[in-house]
Amino acid sequence: MEAEPVRRLVLGECIAQAVAVAVELGAIDELAAGPRRAGAVAEAVGAHPDALYRLLRLLSGVGIVEEREGRVFALTEPGRSLCRDEARAECTVRGTALMMGAPWHRRAWSDLADCVRTGHSSFERLFGGFAYYRDDPEAGRVFHEAMEESLAAYVVPLLRGRDLTRFGTVVDVGGGRGALLAAVLAGHPRGRGVLLDLPHVVAEARATLERAGVADRCELVGGDFFTAVPSGGDVYLLADIVHDWDDEHAVRILRNCAAAMNPGGHVLLCEAVLPEARNRYTPAAVIDLEMLVMCEGGRQRTAAELGELLGRAGLRLTGMRPGPLYSLLEAVPAAGADTDPYESGGPAGAC
């Protein structure tokens, strides 16, 4: 039937919610130690035995768990990416699953029709935007965990391919709880870092940096990047920042970075770049709708559109390194050197 592919797409919402609930209830973590009967898992997590069996049965059909004789279930390797204790951050999607299933996220997406009619964010209207993550700490934890997973999976590998060791100070603009800056400094033993974000976010970053052993080389700054960014940086890193804002606000952030950097400084943008090609599925287009729903004025952009924003901020795009989802775009002041940083030689591999 021609409708079957569409039917599978439509039912994807139900599968995503089932995954989120299995994580939220703790069923996935209960199976992390080894195969168990559905009834035993239900007792451990406080769920109805038959209802939990039906949930796990669905997840067995999409490869999260494997059902064996006697209603015994075991985690598959993909399913382990949902475990709480997954050691490799780049291999986990737990936070993303929880965010996709969170009531506040689903409520915002349920108003997608209104977003499309008006062009305005439903999350902003319903919950007040980023302030919600401050006022609801659990929502904030889930949000930051999901963002850190994406950075670890897509952005850290890109930065490892760009040698940053010749830059003394790296300023992470809007760097959240410091996970990305910690990864950068771990690969740059002589470098120093500055983390800028809202005061209540920066307050949570110290533990992350201490666990990575880089806290003594990092300054935490609570502030507003629309007003100013810390001066004296050699690299200004903006990962998943520009896409949160409309053109006017994005240019203001970039212009502040251009004004604050040391001579010879660089701006690194990490963004899911929209392709110019039509009629092609790309996860960047999904993120683009996420921005429509969640961030007033937020959007994904093509490389040409990002280059235009940089130009308006007094910067010039000098190179782009594409990745599986995110791309790394590098810019210098408009009057800077013409050298393409990805063709200029020098060691690679440092993060």
VOTORLO-153912 format. One line per field, with one value per residue (C-alpha): residue number from 1; residue in one letter; x, y, z. Coordinates in nm, 3 decimals, always signed. Layout:
VOTORLO-153912
lolum NUM; ... $
zalo a; ... $
px X; ... $
py Y; ... $
pz Z; ... $
This chain:
VOTORLO-153912
lolum 1; 2; 3; 4; 5; 6; 7; 8; 9; 10; 11; 12; 13; 14; 15; 16; 17; 18; 19; 20; 21; 22; 23; 24; 25; 26; 27; 28; 29; 30; 31; 32; 33; 34; 35; 36; 37; 38; 39; 40; 41; 42; 43; 44; 45; 46; 47; 48; 49; 50; 51; 52; 53; 54; 55; 56; 57; 58; 59; 60; 61; 62; 63; 64; 65; 66; 67; 68; 69; 70; 71; 72; 73; 74; 75; 76; 77; 78; 79; 80; 81; 82; 83; 84; 85; 86; 87; 88; 89; 90; 91; 92; 93; 94; 95; 96; 97; 98; 99; 100; 101; 102; 103; 104; 105; 106; 107; 108; 109; 110; 111; 112; 113; 114; 115; 116; 117; 118; 119; 120; 121; 122; 123; 124; 125; 126; 127; 128; 129; 130; 131; 132; 133; 134; 135; 136; 137; 138; 139; 140; 141; 142; 143; 144; 145; 146; 147; 148; 149; 150; 151; 152; 153; 154; 155; 156; 157; 158; 159; 160; 161; 162; 163; 164; 165; 166; 167; 168; 169; 170; 171; 172; 173; 174; 175; 176; 177; 178; 179; 180; 181; 182; 183; 184; 185; 186; 187; 188; 189; 190; 191; 192; 193; 194; 195; 196; 197; 198; 199; 200; 201; 202; 203; 204; 205; 206; 207; 208; 209; 210; 211; 212; 213; 214; 215; 216; 217; 218; 219; 220; 221; 222; 223; 224; 225; 226; 227; 228; 229; 230; 231; 232; 233; 234; 235; 236; 237; 238; 239; 240; 241; 242; 243; 244; 245; 246; 247; 248; 249; 250; 251; 252; 253; 254; 255; 256; 257; 258; 259; 260; 261; 262; 263; 264; 265; 266; 267; 268; 269; 270; 271; 272; 273; 274; 275; 276; 277; 278; 279; 280; 281; 282; 283; 284; 285; 286; 287; 288; 289; 290; 291; 292; 293; 294; 295; 296; 297; 298; 299; 300; 301; 302; 303; 304; 305; 306; 307; 308; 309; 310; 311; 312; 313; 314; 315; 316; 317; 318; 319; 320; 321; 322; 323; 324; 325; 326; 327; 328; 329; 330; 331; 332; 333; 334; 335; 336; 337; 338; 339; 340; 341; 342; 343; 344; 345; 346; 347; 348; 349; 350; 351 $
zalo m; e; a; e; p; v; r; r; l; v; l; g; e; c; i; a; q; a; v; a; v; a; v; e; l; g; a; i; d; e; l; a; a; g; p; r; r; a; g; a; v; a; e; a; v; g; a; h; p; d; a; l; y; r; l; l; r; l; l; s; g; v; g; i; v; e; e; r; e; g; r; v; f; a; l; t; e; p; g; r; s; l; c; r; d; e; a; r; a; e; c; t; v; r; g; t; a; l; m; m; g; a; p; w; h; r; r; a; w; s; d; l; a; d; c; v; r; t; g; h; s; s; f; e; r; l; f; g; g; f; a; y; y; r; d; d; p; e; a; g; r; v; f; h; e; a; m; e; e; s; l; a; a; y; v; v; p; l; l; r; g; r; d; l; t; r; f; g; t; v; v; d; v; g; g; g; r; g; a; l; l; a; a; v; l; a; g; h; p; r; g; r; g; v; l; l; d; l; p; h; v; v; a; e; a; r; a; t; l; e; r; a; g; v; a; d; r; c; e; l; v; g; g; d; f; f; t; a; v; p; s; g; g; d; v; y; l; l; a; d; i; v; h; d; w; d; d; e; h; a; v; r; i; l; r; n; c; a; a; a; m; n; p; g; g; h; v; l; l; c; e; a; v; l; p; e; a; r; n; r; y; t; p; a; a; v; i; d; l; e; m; l; v; m; c; e; g; g; r; q; r; t; a; a; e; l; g; e; l; l; g; r; a; g; l; r; l; t; g; m; r; p; g; p; l; y; s; l; l; e; a; v; p; a; a; g; a; d; t; d; p; y; e; s; g; g; p; a; g; a; c $
px +0.000; +0.122; +0.002; +0.219; +0.535; +0.324; +0.152; +0.489; +0.592; +0.271; +0.301; +0.658; +0.523; +0.384; +0.715; +0.911; +0.677; +0.707; +1.088; +1.069; +0.836; +1.058; +1.349; +1.147; +1.004; +1.348; +1.269; +1.570; +1.805; +1.655; +1.745; +2.098; +2.227; +2.091; +1.775; +1.472; +1.108; +0.869; +0.689; +1.010; +1.092; +0.739; +0.770; +1.107; +0.982; +0.631; +0.443; +0.144; +0.290; +0.077; +0.097; +0.476; +0.492; +0.294; +0.529; +0.838; +0.677; +0.646; +1.007; +1.122; +0.979; +1.190; +1.517; +1.542; +1.496; +1.477; +1.190; +1.273; +1.067; +0.859; +0.822; +1.192; +1.345; +1.707; +1.855; +2.000; +2.320; +2.119; +1.903; +2.208; +2.235; +1.936; +2.102; +2.176; +2.532; +2.639; +2.999; +3.053; +2.852; +2.869; +2.690; +2.386; +2.047; +1.886; +1.843; +1.709; +1.452; +1.343; +1.314; +1.109; +0.869; +0.858; +0.509; +0.635; +0.804; +0.507; +0.271; +0.470; +0.479; +0.105; +0.065; +0.276; -0.023; -0.039; +0.337; +0.298; +0.000; +0.166; +0.541; +0.581; +0.710; +0.447; +0.701; +0.772; +0.400; +0.316; +0.623; +0.818; +1.115; +1.455; +1.343; +1.137; +1.453; +1.559; +1.222; +1.177; +1.512; +1.407; +1.313; +1.643; +1.834; +1.665; +1.721; +2.092; +2.144; +1.990; +2.203; +2.521; +2.449; +2.426; +2.746; +2.934; +2.809; +2.849; +3.045; +3.333; +3.445; +3.445; +3.657; +3.901; +3.969; +4.055; +4.383; +4.315; +4.646; +4.787; +4.509; +4.566; +4.215; +3.892; +3.568; +3.260; +2.969; +2.644; +2.832; +2.574; +2.712; +3.059; +3.063; +3.193; +3.454; +3.573; +3.626; +3.812; +4.045; +4.109; +4.265; +4.445; +4.660; +4.815; +4.498; +4.267; +3.891; +3.618; +3.260; +2.984; +2.619; +2.340; +2.440; +2.213; +2.350; +2.716; +2.664; +2.617; +2.931; +3.198; +3.132; +3.155; +3.488; +3.626; +3.537; +3.727; +4.028; +4.025; +3.853; +4.179; +4.219; +3.867; +3.694; +3.316; +3.130; +2.761; +2.628; +2.420; +2.581; +2.350; +2.518; +2.882; +3.105; +3.433; +3.720; +4.067; +3.974; +4.159; +3.870; +3.501; +3.307; +2.930; +2.776; +2.401; +2.370; +2.304; +2.013; +1.821; +1.774; +1.644; +1.890; +1.903; +1.986; +2.228; +2.422; +2.436; +2.598; +2.849; +2.929; +3.002; +3.243; +3.417; +3.459; +3.593; +3.848; +4.224; +4.398; +4.409; +4.108; +3.860; +3.492; +3.387; +3.021; +2.888; +2.549; +2.328; +2.349; +2.056; +2.153; +2.067; +1.925; +1.549; +1.334; +1.582; +1.533; +1.777; +1.772; +1.862; +1.510; +1.367; +1.581; +1.459; +1.099; +1.217; +1.349; +1.018; +0.833; +1.081; +1.266; +1.108; +1.282; +1.505; +1.586; +1.845; +2.025; +2.216; +2.589; +2.518; +2.275; +2.526; +2.793; +2.563; +2.507; +2.881; +2.932; +2.679; +2.873; +3.202; +3.328; +3.418; +3.358; +3.692; +3.609; +3.350; +3.401; +3.083; +2.996; +2.718; +2.473; +2.662; +2.917; +3.207; +3.224; +3.522; +3.530; +3.777; +3.738; +3.652; +3.993; +4.173; +4.394; +4.259; +4.396; +4.148; +4.214; +4.142; +4.402; +4.673; +4.845; +4.943; +4.857; +4.506; +4.345; +4.357; +4.015 $
py +0.000; +0.346; +0.476; +0.240; +0.455; +0.751; +0.538; +0.440; +0.804; +0.906; +0.626; +0.732; +0.970; +0.675; +0.490; +0.795; +0.833; +0.463; +0.493; +0.802; +0.629; +0.320; +0.548; +0.766; +0.472; +0.316; +0.001; +0.049; +0.085; -0.225; -0.427; -0.289; -0.558; -0.843; -1.013; -1.006; -1.105; -0.823; -0.882; -0.841; -0.519; -0.391; -0.463; -0.288; +0.030; +0.037; -0.033; -0.250; -0.587; -0.642; -0.279; -0.280; -0.604; -0.443; -0.143; -0.365; -0.579; -0.273; -0.174; -0.525; -0.466; -0.152; -0.296; -0.138; -0.467; -0.833; -1.053; -1.412; -1.706; -1.649; -1.273; -1.223; -0.912; -0.814; -0.485; -0.472; -0.279; +0.016; +0.001; +0.054; +0.406; +0.485; +0.369; +0.610; +0.483; +0.485; +0.600; +0.741; +1.062; +1.046; +0.710; +0.807; +0.945; +0.918; +1.292; +1.337; +1.062; +1.217; +1.562; +1.434; +1.269; +1.549; +1.699; +2.053; +1.955; +1.758; +2.037; +2.289; +2.060; +1.998; +2.363; +2.325; +2.428; +2.758; +2.806; +2.752; +2.988; +3.268; +3.211; +3.239; +2.992; +2.803; +2.718; +3.088; +3.162; +2.871; +2.848; +3.173; +3.044; +2.974; +3.112; +2.795; +2.588; +2.813; +2.799; +2.421; +2.261; +1.914; +2.048; +2.234; +1.917; +1.724; +2.007; +2.041; +1.665; +1.644; +1.934; +1.782; +1.452; +1.624; +1.817; +1.503; +1.305; +1.566; +1.874; +1.728; +1.506; +1.811; +2.010; +1.721; +1.766; +2.133; +2.205; +2.461; +2.432; +2.747; +2.951; +3.048; +3.126; +2.965; +3.145; +2.922; +3.160; +3.023; +2.711; +2.574; +2.353; +2.340; +1.993; +2.113; +2.346; +2.064; +1.845; +2.125; +2.194; +1.824; +1.817; +2.149; +2.107; +2.456; +2.640; +2.843; +2.859; +3.108; +2.986; +3.243; +3.172; +3.297; +3.308; +3.022; +2.800; +2.880; +2.795; +2.430; +2.416; +2.393; +2.024; +1.935; +2.113; +1.961; +1.609; +1.675; +1.806; +2.146; +2.371; +2.541; +2.660; +2.788; +3.111; +3.110; +3.424; +3.479; +3.732; +3.820; +3.767; +4.026; +4.290; +4.177; +3.871; +3.828; +4.006; +3.873; +3.543; +3.390; +3.161; +3.230; +2.906; +2.915; +2.568; +2.555; +2.922; +3.117; +2.889; +2.992; +3.349; +3.561; +3.738; +4.061; +3.891; +3.646; +3.933; +4.110; +3.806; +3.765; +4.136; +4.124; +3.835; +4.026; +4.328; +4.127; +3.899; +3.941; +4.038; +3.731; +3.584; +3.339; +3.256; +2.891; +2.819; +2.467; +2.439; +2.184; +2.347; +2.317; +2.188; +2.384; +2.070; +2.020; +1.711; +1.549; +1.442; +1.599; +1.597; +1.966; +2.031; +1.853; +2.073; +2.373; +2.293; +2.234; +2.590; +2.719; +2.554; +2.614; +2.941; +3.269; +3.361; +3.054; +2.867; +2.656; +2.821; +2.732; +2.796; +3.101; +3.241; +3.188; +3.357; +3.656; +3.682; +3.673; +3.946; +4.171; +4.123; +4.230; +3.875; +3.670; +3.298; +3.135; +2.766; +2.503; +2.143; +1.937; +1.649; +1.390; +1.646; +1.952; +2.155; +2.360; +2.706; +2.933; +3.310; +3.593; +3.971; +4.095; +4.255; +3.934; +3.698; +3.513; +3.175; +2.889; +2.735; +2.385; +2.413; +2.590; +2.279; +2.226; +1.937; +1.804; +1.589; +1.816; +1.908 $
pz +0.000; -0.087; +0.249; +0.457; +0.459; +0.571; +0.834; +0.981; +0.996; +1.172; +1.427; +1.504; +1.767; +1.963; +1.947; +2.064; +2.362; +2.446; +2.450; +2.672; +2.919; +2.942; +3.031; +3.268; +3.463; +3.499; +3.301; +3.076; +3.374; +3.537; +3.226; +3.213; +3.453; +3.244; +3.116; +3.347; +3.340; +3.264; +3.595; +3.795; +3.611; +3.675; +4.047; +4.064; +3.895; +4.040; +3.717; +3.623; +3.513; +3.203; +3.094; +3.123; +2.927; +2.647; +2.648; +2.629; +2.358; +2.137; +2.207; +2.113; +1.768; +1.713; +1.844; +2.191; +2.378; +2.281; +2.402; +2.498; +2.622; +2.934; +2.894; +2.959; +2.810; +2.745; +2.634; +2.285; +2.211; +2.070; +2.382; +2.602; +2.462; +2.686; +3.011; +3.292; +3.337; +2.970; +3.015; +2.669; +2.632; +2.255; +2.264; +2.470; +2.369; +2.713; +2.764; +2.413; +2.468; +2.797; +2.639; +2.345; +2.589; +2.848; +2.895; +2.836; +2.510; +2.383; +2.484; +2.282; +1.977; +2.002; +1.902; +1.587; +1.374; +1.562; +1.511; +1.138; +1.118; +1.315; +1.278; +1.657; +1.916; +2.115; +2.386; +2.434; +2.459; +2.688; +2.911; +2.874; +2.676; +2.831; +3.170; +3.211; +3.247; +3.535; +3.709; +3.665; +3.755; +3.639; +3.295; +3.290; +3.374; +3.094; +2.846; +2.924; +2.920; +2.573; +2.445; +2.587; +2.414; +2.075; +2.137; +2.241; +1.940; +1.668; +1.774; +1.976; +1.683; +1.453; +1.697; +1.730; +1.360; +1.408; +1.585; +1.858; +2.040; +1.880; +2.042; +2.403; +2.526; +2.412; +2.502; +2.493; +2.433; +2.575; +2.679; +2.923; +3.198; +3.045; +2.886; +2.549; +2.695; +2.921; +2.613; +2.434; +2.726; +2.783; +2.435; +2.482; +2.796; +2.781; +2.687; +2.905; +2.882; +2.959; +2.994; +2.940; +3.011; +3.233; +3.601; +3.712; +3.432; +3.496; +3.863; +3.758; +3.544; +3.812; +3.884; +3.514; +3.475; +3.795; +3.682; +3.359; +3.555; +3.380; +3.636; +3.731; +3.371; +3.325; +3.423; +3.472; +3.369; +3.431; +3.184; +2.879; +2.538; +2.385; +2.600; +2.585; +2.582; +2.773; +2.602; +2.527; +2.364; +2.072; +1.972; +2.031; +2.017; +1.953; +1.941; +1.880; +1.976; +1.657; +1.563; +1.876; +1.751; +1.467; +1.238; +1.437; +1.766; +1.603; +1.444; +1.780; +1.943; +1.659; +1.656; +2.029; +1.968; +1.689; +1.916; +2.209; +2.041; +2.042; +1.717; +1.496; +1.672; +1.521; +1.559; +1.536; +1.469; +1.518; +1.351; +1.178; +0.835; +0.597; +0.252; -0.058; -0.224; -0.237; -0.182; +0.050; +0.409; +0.650; +1.032; +1.013; +0.883; +1.187; +1.412; +1.214; +1.312; +1.671; +1.662; +1.526; +1.814; +2.098; +2.028; +1.922; +1.598; +1.602; +1.279; +1.102; +0.812; +0.498; +0.477; +0.260; +0.517; +0.798; +0.589; +0.543; +0.920; +0.978; +0.719; +0.888; +1.212; +1.054; +1.010; +0.706; +0.659; +0.578; +0.585; +0.663; +0.768; +0.727; +0.956; +0.972; +1.115; +1.237; +1.045; +1.179; +1.024; +1.088; +1.052; +1.108; +1.114; +0.765; +0.732; +0.839; +0.639; +0.337; +0.441; +0.453; +0.798; +0.668; +0.392; +0.586; +0.719; +1.081; +1.309; +1.344; +1.602; +1.907; +2.039 $
